[in-house]
Amino acid sequence: MAALVVDTNVAVVANSGSRQASDTCFLVCVERLGRITSDEDKLVLDDMWRIIKEYQNNLQPSGKQPGIGEAFLKWVLTNRENPQRCDLIRINQMGNDDTEFVEFPDSPELDGFDRSDRKFVAVALSHPDNPTILQAVDSKWWPFRHSLQASGVSVEFICEDDIERLYRSRAE
């Protein structure tokens, strides 16, 4: 059983909420969330609801049939206190800034990394197993992939063709 940190966009894509994702990416996101909800992998979260709040903000039920991402959120809310399914990790906020964490790498190459995504990195680096972060189509992560790796952060770009295409289209 692998421990994993899941970026919000994986659940958003699985919820069919991203026009940027290919059909293949959608299927991969569904499969990866399914591995977690069927206990093949374990989810890693922070203990102060930072990640869950981001999930909730992006996976609001719209009154229609719930999507797979919303079902994943329900699973998270049901299982977050179950140590067989979720690890809750404490991360330390720096001062009053809820986007800066003591655990985030002190590397000038990561100065431009999205502040709202730093909690995922801090959680991964604080966990004793240094779990991989699953990333789907958030192209802001792509230019930092080598700097994150050099800082000991493992990111699995599960939709690598999509994220590279999105990054290049934004750079043009």
Disulfide bonds with the S-S distance in Angstrom:
Cys25-Cys159 2.04
